[in-house]
Protein backbone atom coordinates (compact mmCIF):
# COMPACT_ATOMS: atom_id res chain seq x y z
CA UNK A 1 0.00 0.00 0.00
CA UNK A 2 0.98 3.65 -0.35
CA UNK A 3 -0.05 6.89 1.24
CA UNK A 4 -0.14 10.42 -0.12
CA UNK A 5 0.16 13.30 2.35
CA UNK A 6 -0.40 16.92 1.33
CA UNK A 7 2.39 19.21 2.49
CA UNK A 8 1.56 22.80 3.46
CA UNK A 9 3.69 24.28 0.67
CA UNK A 10 1.74 22.68 -2.17
CA UNK A 11 3.63 19.41 -2.58
CA UNK A 12 2.47 15.85 -2.01
CA UNK A 13 4.57 13.36 -0.05
CA UNK A 14 4.12 9.80 -1.33
CA UNK A 15 5.49 6.51 0.00
CA UNK A 16 6.53 4.16 1.44
CA UNK A 17 8.66 1.11 0.68
CA UNK A 18 10.23 -1.41 3.02
CA UNK A 19 13.21 -3.28 1.61
CA UNK A 20 16.44 -4.57 3.10
CA UNK A 21 19.53 -2.40 2.76
CA UNK A 22 22.59 -4.62 3.06
CA UNK A 23 26.16 -3.37 3.15
CA UNK A 24 27.69 -0.17 4.53
CA UNK A 25 25.32 2.54 5.75
CA UNK A 26 25.52 5.75 3.72
CA UNK A 27 25.56 9.11 5.49
CA UNK A 28 22.66 10.14 3.23
CA UNK A 29 20.78 7.06 2.00
CA UNK A 30 19.58 7.59 -1.59
CA UNK A 31 16.07 6.74 -2.73
CA UNK A 32 16.42 3.72 -5.07
CA UNK A 33 15.01 4.24 -8.58
CA UNK A 34 13.14 0.92 -8.34
CA UNK A 35 11.37 2.12 -5.19
CA UNK A 36 10.38 5.42 -6.81
CA UNK A 37 8.99 3.62 -9.85
CA UNK A 38 7.06 1.18 -7.63
CA UNK A 39 5.44 4.04 -5.71
CA UNK A 40 4.47 5.79 -8.95
CA UNK A 41 2.86 2.58 -10.26
CA UNK A 42 0.85 2.08 -7.09
CA UNK A 43 -0.42 5.66 -7.11
CA UNK A 44 -1.17 5.60 -10.83
CA UNK A 45 -3.46 2.61 -10.37
CA UNK A 46 -5.85 4.88 -8.46
CA UNK A 47 -5.55 8.01 -10.63
CA UNK A 48 -7.24 9.04 -13.88
CA UNK A 49 -3.94 10.49 -15.14
CA UNK A 50 -0.94 8.22 -14.48
CA UNK A 51 2.21 9.61 -12.89
CA UNK A 52 5.74 9.30 -14.24
CA UNK A 53 9.22 10.38 -13.26
CA UNK A 54 8.59 13.92 -14.56
CA UNK A 55 6.13 14.39 -11.70
CA UNK A 56 8.82 13.71 -9.07
CA UNK A 57 10.43 16.96 -7.88
CA UNK A 58 12.41 15.40 -5.04
CA UNK A 59 12.95 12.22 -3.07
CA UNK A 60 14.54 10.98 0.14
CA UNK A 61 15.09 7.72 1.95
CA UNK A 62 15.72 6.66 5.52
CA UNK A 63 16.79 3.55 7.36
CA UNK A 64 14.68 2.01 10.12
CA UNK A 65 16.66 1.20 13.30
CA UNK A 66 14.96 -2.15 13.92
CA UNK A 67 15.57 -4.24 17.00
CA UNK A 68 16.94 -7.60 15.86
CA UNK A 69 15.14 -10.80 16.72
CA UNK A 70 17.42 -12.64 19.19
CA UNK A 71 16.26 -15.97 17.79
CA UNK A 72 16.88 -14.79 14.21
CA UNK A 73 13.64 -16.46 13.09
CA UNK A 74 12.19 -13.59 11.01
CA UNK A 75 13.02 -13.72 7.32
CA UNK A 76 11.86 -10.26 6.17
CA UNK A 77 12.55 -6.86 7.70
CA UNK A 78 8.91 -6.01 6.99
CA UNK A 79 7.97 -8.56 9.65
CA UNK A 80 10.30 -7.18 12.34
CA UNK A 81 8.51 -5.39 15.16
CA UNK A 82 8.65 -1.59 15.17
CA UNK A 83 8.58 -1.51 18.97
CA UNK A 84 11.44 0.29 20.67
CA UNK A 85 13.93 -1.02 23.20
CA UNK A 86 15.59 1.09 25.91
CA UNK A 87 18.51 -0.44 27.78
CA UNK A 88 21.12 0.67 30.32
CA UNK A 89 24.53 -0.90 29.80
CA UNK A 90 26.75 -1.91 32.76
CA UNK A 91 28.76 1.25 32.02
CA UNK A 92 25.63 3.32 32.62
CA UNK A 93 25.14 4.33 28.98
CA UNK A 94 21.47 4.30 27.98
CA UNK A 95 20.65 3.23 24.42
CA UNK A 96 17.34 3.74 22.60
CA UNK A 97 16.86 1.37 19.67
CA UNK A 98 14.00 0.78 17.26
CA UNK A 99 10.74 2.70 17.41
CA UNK A 100 9.17 5.06 14.92
CA UNK A 101 8.95 8.80 14.42
CA UNK A 102 5.32 8.64 15.50
CA UNK A 103 6.32 7.23 18.90
CA UNK A 104 9.20 9.60 19.61
CA UNK A 105 7.56 11.21 22.62
CA UNK A 106 6.81 7.86 24.26
CA UNK A 107 10.41 6.77 23.70
CA UNK A 108 11.74 10.02 25.17
CA UNK A 109 9.42 9.67 28.17
CA UNK A 110 10.68 6.20 29.00
CA UNK A 111 14.30 7.28 28.53
CA UNK A 112 13.82 10.21 30.92
CA UNK A 113 12.19 7.87 33.45
CA UNK A 114 15.30 5.71 33.33
CA UNK A 115 17.71 8.65 33.63
CA UNK A 116 15.95 10.48 36.47
CA UNK A 117 14.42 7.52 38.33
CA UNK A 118 11.14 9.44 38.52
CA UNK A 119 8.09 9.75 36.26
CA UNK A 120 8.53 12.08 33.30
CA UNK A 121 5.91 14.87 33.09
CA UNK A 122 5.82 15.12 29.29
CA UNK A 123 2.16 14.01 29.15
CA UNK A 124 1.16 17.18 31.02
CA UNK A 125 3.54 19.56 29.24
CA UNK A 126 2.39 21.48 26.16
CA UNK A 127 4.84 21.32 23.26
CA UNK A 128 6.72 24.51 22.45
CA UNK A 129 4.41 26.74 20.42
CA UNK A 130 1.28 24.98 21.61
CA UNK A 131 -1.53 26.55 23.57
CA UNK A 132 -3.86 29.45 22.74
CA UNK A 133 -3.13 31.59 19.71
CA UNK A 134 -4.57 35.09 19.62
CA UNK A 135 -4.03 38.15 17.47
CA UNK A 136 -1.82 36.47 14.85
CA UNK A 137 -3.96 37.10 11.77
CA UNK A 138 -1.45 39.74 10.60
CA UNK A 139 1.35 37.17 10.40
CA UNK A 140 2.21 34.95 7.43
CA UNK A 141 0.14 31.77 7.73
CA UNK A 142 3.28 29.65 7.38
CA UNK A 143 4.81 31.12 10.52
CA UNK A 144 1.65 30.53 12.56
CA UNK A 145 1.41 26.97 11.29
CA UNK A 146 5.04 26.16 12.07
CA UNK A 147 5.58 28.05 15.32
CA UNK A 148 2.13 28.36 16.89
CA UNK A 149 1.98 30.94 19.64
CA UNK A 150 5.69 31.65 19.16
CA UNK A 151 5.04 33.05 15.67
CA UNK A 152 5.07 36.64 16.97
CA UNK A 153 8.49 36.04 18.48
CA UNK A 154 9.79 34.65 15.19
CA UNK A 155 8.30 37.47 13.10
CA UNK A 156 9.78 40.07 15.46
CA UNK A 157 13.25 39.07 14.24
CA UNK A 158 12.45 41.12 11.13
CA UNK A 159 11.81 44.38 13.05
CA UNK A 160 15.23 45.74 12.14
CA UNK A 161 15.59 43.79 8.88
CA UNK A 162 12.23 43.73 7.10
CA UNK A 163 13.63 41.63 4.27
CA UNK A 164 13.85 38.66 6.66
CA UNK A 165 10.06 38.36 6.53
CA UNK A 166 10.21 37.72 2.79
CA UNK A 167 10.67 34.28 1.17
CA UNK A 168 14.23 33.24 0.45
CA UNK A 169 13.44 33.39 -3.28
CA UNK A 170 10.37 33.87 -5.48
CA UNK A 171 8.14 30.81 -5.36
CA UNK A 172 9.57 29.51 -2.06
CA UNK A 173 7.61 29.43 1.18
CA UNK A 174 10.57 29.47 3.61
CA UNK A 175 11.19 32.92 5.09
CA UNK A 176 14.41 34.40 6.37
CA UNK A 177 13.18 34.76 9.96
CA UNK A 178 12.83 30.97 10.17
CA UNK A 179 16.56 30.59 9.58
CA UNK A 180 17.50 33.32 12.05
CA UNK A 181 15.23 31.79 14.70
CA UNK A 182 16.80 28.37 14.14
CA UNK A 183 20.27 29.89 14.59
CA UNK A 184 19.51 32.02 17.62
CA UNK A 185 16.98 29.87 19.49
CA UNK A 186 17.26 26.29 18.26
CA UNK A 187 20.98 25.65 18.06
CA UNK A 188 21.36 25.45 14.27
CA UNK A 189 25.07 25.60 13.44
CA UNK A 190 25.51 25.72 9.68
CA UNK A 191 23.86 26.13 6.29
CA UNK A 192 23.31 22.42 5.71
CA UNK A 193 21.56 22.10 9.08
CA UNK A 194 19.15 24.88 8.10
CA UNK A 195 18.35 23.69 4.59
CA UNK A 196 18.34 19.94 5.14
CA UNK A 197 16.83 19.55 8.61
CA UNK A 198 15.25 22.74 9.96
CA UNK A 199 13.37 23.80 6.80
CA UNK A 200 13.60 20.59 4.72
CA UNK A 201 14.18 22.82 1.68
CA UNK A 202 16.63 20.24 0.34
CA UNK A 203 13.80 17.78 -0.35
CA UNK A 204 13.31 19.58 -3.68
CA UNK A 205 16.71 20.19 -5.34
CA UNK A 206 15.37 23.11 -7.40
CA UNK A 207 14.10 24.84 -4.24
CA UNK A 208 17.42 24.19 -2.49
CA UNK A 209 19.29 25.83 -5.36
CA UNK A 210 16.90 28.80 -5.48
CA UNK A 211 17.18 29.57 -1.77
CA UNK A 212 20.84 28.74 -1.23
CA UNK A 213 22.42 32.15 -1.84
CA UNK A 214 20.02 34.08 0.41
CA UNK A 215 20.30 31.40 3.10
CA UNK A 216 24.10 31.68 2.96
CA UNK A 217 23.85 35.46 3.39
CA UNK A 218 21.68 34.96 6.48
CA UNK A 219 24.15 32.50 8.01
CA UNK A 220 27.06 34.86 7.35
CA UNK A 221 25.19 37.78 8.94
CA UNK A 222 23.41 36.08 11.83
CA UNK A 223 25.25 32.82 12.28
CA UNK A 224 27.26 31.79 15.37
CA UNK A 225 30.74 33.18 15.64
C-alpha positions as CSV (number, residue, x, y, z in Angstrom):
1,X,0.0,0.0,0.0
2,X,1.0,3.6,-0.3
3,X,0.0,6.9,1.2
4,X,-0.1,10.4,-0.1
5,X,0.2,13.3,2.4
6,X,-0.4,16.9,1.3
7,X,2.4,19.2,2.5
8,X,1.6,22.8,3.5
9,X,3.7,24.3,0.7
10,X,1.7,22.7,-2.2
11,X,3.6,19.4,-2.6
12,X,2.5,15.8,-2.0
13,X,4.6,13.4,0.0
14,X,4.1,9.8,-1.3
15,X,5.5,6.5,0.0
16,X,6.5,4.2,1.4
17,X,8.7,1.1,0.7
18,X,10.2,-1.4,3.0
19,X,13.2,-3.3,1.6
20,X,16.4,-4.6,3.1
21,X,19.5,-2.4,2.8
22,X,22.6,-4.6,3.1
23,X,26.2,-3.4,3.2
24,X,27.7,-0.2,4.5
25,X,25.3,2.5,5.8
26,X,25.5,5.7,3.7
27,X,25.6,9.1,5.5
28,X,22.7,10.1,3.2
29,X,20.8,7.1,2.0
30,X,19.6,7.6,-1.6
31,X,16.1,6.7,-2.7
32,X,16.4,3.7,-5.1
33,X,15.0,4.2,-8.6
34,X,13.1,0.9,-8.3
35,X,11.4,2.1,-5.2
36,X,10.4,5.4,-6.8
37,X,9.0,3.6,-9.8
38,X,7.1,1.2,-7.6
39,X,5.4,4.0,-5.7
40,X,4.5,5.8,-9.0
41,X,2.9,2.6,-10.3
42,X,0.8,2.1,-7.1
43,X,-0.4,5.7,-7.1
44,X,-1.2,5.6,-10.8
45,X,-3.5,2.6,-10.4
46,X,-5.8,4.9,-8.5
47,X,-5.6,8.0,-10.6
48,X,-7.2,9.0,-13.9
49,X,-3.9,10.5,-15.1
50,X,-0.9,8.2,-14.5
51,X,2.2,9.6,-12.9
52,X,5.7,9.3,-14.2
53,X,9.2,10.4,-13.3
54,X,8.6,13.9,-14.6
55,X,6.1,14.4,-11.7
56,X,8.8,13.7,-9.1
57,X,10.4,17.0,-7.9
58,X,12.4,15.4,-5.0
59,X,13.0,12.2,-3.1
60,X,14.5,11.0,0.1
61,X,15.1,7.7,2.0
62,X,15.7,6.7,5.5
63,X,16.8,3.6,7.4
64,X,14.7,2.0,10.1
65,X,16.7,1.2,13.3
66,X,15.0,-2.1,13.9
67,X,15.6,-4.2,17.0
68,X,16.9,-7.6,15.9
69,X,15.1,-10.8,16.7
70,X,17.4,-12.6,19.2
71,X,16.3,-16.0,17.8
72,X,16.9,-14.8,14.2
73,X,13.6,-16.5,13.1
74,X,12.2,-13.6,11.0
75,X,13.0,-13.7,7.3
76,X,11.9,-10.3,6.2
77,X,12.5,-6.9,7.7
78,X,8.9,-6.0,7.0
79,X,8.0,-8.6,9.7
80,X,10.3,-7.2,12.3
81,X,8.5,-5.4,15.2
82,X,8.7,-1.6,15.2
83,X,8.6,-1.5,19.0
84,X,11.4,0.3,20.7
85,X,13.9,-1.0,23.2
86,X,15.6,1.1,25.9
87,X,18.5,-0.4,27.8
88,X,21.1,0.7,30.3
89,X,24.5,-0.9,29.8
90,X,26.8,-1.9,32.8
91,X,28.8,1.2,32.0
92,X,25.6,3.3,32.6
93,X,25.1,4.3,29.0
94,X,21.5,4.3,28.0
95,X,20.7,3.2,24.4
96,X,17.3,3.7,22.6
97,X,16.9,1.4,19.7
98,X,14.0,0.8,17.3
99,X,10.7,2.7,17.4
100,X,9.2,5.1,14.9
101,X,9.0,8.8,14.4
102,X,5.3,8.6,15.5
103,X,6.3,7.2,18.9
104,X,9.2,9.6,19.6
105,X,7.6,11.2,22.6
106,X,6.8,7.9,24.3
107,X,10.4,6.8,23.7
108,X,11.7,10.0,25.2
109,X,9.4,9.7,28.2
110,X,10.7,6.2,29.0
111,X,14.3,7.3,28.5
112,X,13.8,10.2,30.9
113,X,12.2,7.9,33.4
114,X,15.3,5.7,33.3
115,X,17.7,8.7,33.6
116,X,15.9,10.5,36.5
117,X,14.4,7.5,38.3
118,X,11.1,9.4,38.5
119,X,8.1,9.7,36.3
120,X,8.5,12.1,33.3
121,X,5.9,14.9,33.1
122,X,5.8,15.1,29.3
123,X,2.2,14.0,29.1
124,X,1.2,17.2,31.0
125,X,3.5,19.6,29.2
126,X,2.4,21.5,26.2
127,X,4.8,21.3,23.3
128,X,6.7,24.5,22.5
129,X,4.4,26.7,20.4
130,X,1.3,25.0,21.6
131,X,-1.5,26.6,23.6
132,X,-3.9,29.4,22.7
133,X,-3.1,31.6,19.7
134,X,-4.6,35.1,19.6
135,X,-4.0,38.2,17.5
136,X,-1.8,36.5,14.9
137,X,-4.0,37.1,11.8
138,X,-1.5,39.7,10.6
139,X,1.4,37.2,10.4
140,X,2.2,34.9,7.4
141,X,0.1,31.8,7.7
142,X,3.3,29.6,7.4
143,X,4.8,31.1,10.5
144,X,1.7,30.5,12.6
145,X,1.4,27.0,11.3
146,X,5.0,26.2,12.1
147,X,5.6,28.1,15.3
148,X,2.1,28.4,16.9
149,X,2.0,30.9,19.6
150,X,5.7,31.7,19.2
151,X,5.0,33.0,15.7
152,X,5.1,36.6,17.0
153,X,8.5,36.0,18.5
154,X,9.8,34.7,15.2
155,X,8.3,37.5,13.1
156,X,9.8,40.1,15.5
157,X,13.2,39.1,14.2
158,X,12.4,41.1,11.1
159,X,11.8,44.4,13.0
160,X,15.2,45.7,12.1
161,X,15.6,43.8,8.9
162,X,12.2,43.7,7.1
163,X,13.6,41.6,4.3
164,X,13.8,38.7,6.7
165,X,10.1,38.4,6.5
166,X,10.2,37.7,2.8
167,X,10.7,34.3,1.2
168,X,14.2,33.2,0.5
169,X,13.4,33.4,-3.3
170,X,10.4,33.9,-5.5
171,X,8.1,30.8,-5.4
172,X,9.6,29.5,-2.1
173,X,7.6,29.4,1.2
174,X,10.6,29.5,3.6
175,X,11.2,32.9,5.1
176,X,14.4,34.4,6.4
177,X,13.2,34.8,10.0
178,X,12.8,31.0,10.2
179,X,16.6,30.6,9.6
180,X,17.5,33.3,12.1
181,X,15.2,31.8,14.7
182,X,16.8,28.4,14.1
183,X,20.3,29.9,14.6
184,X,19.5,32.0,17.6
185,X,17.0,29.9,19.5
186,X,17.3,26.3,18.3
187,X,21.0,25.6,18.1
188,X,21.4,25.5,14.3
189,X,25.1,25.6,13.4
190,X,25.5,25.7,9.7
191,X,23.9,26.1,6.3
192,X,23.3,22.4,5.7
193,X,21.6,22.1,9.1
194,X,19.2,24.9,8.1
195,X,18.3,23.7,4.6
196,X,18.3,19.9,5.1
197,X,16.8,19.5,8.6
198,X,15.2,22.7,10.0
199,X,13.4,23.8,6.8
200,X,13.6,20.6,4.7
201,X,14.2,22.8,1.7
202,X,16.6,20.2,0.3
203,X,13.8,17.8,-0.4
204,X,13.3,19.6,-3.7
205,X,16.7,20.2,-5.3
206,X,15.4,23.1,-7.4
207,X,14.1,24.8,-4.2
208,X,17.4,24.2,-2.5
209,X,19.3,25.8,-5.4
210,X,16.9,28.8,-5.5
211,X,17.2,29.6,-1.8
212,X,20.8,28.7,-1.2
213,X,22.4,32.1,-1.8
214,X,20.0,34.1,0.4
215,X,20.3,31.4,3.1
216,X,24.1,31.7,3.0
217,X,23.9,35.5,3.4
218,X,21.7,35.0,6.5
219,X,24.1,32.5,8.0
220,X,27.1,34.9,7.4
221,X,25.2,37.8,8.9
222,X,23.4,36.1,11.8
223,X,25.2,32.8,12.3
224,X,27.3,31.8,15.4
225,X,30.7,33.2,15.6
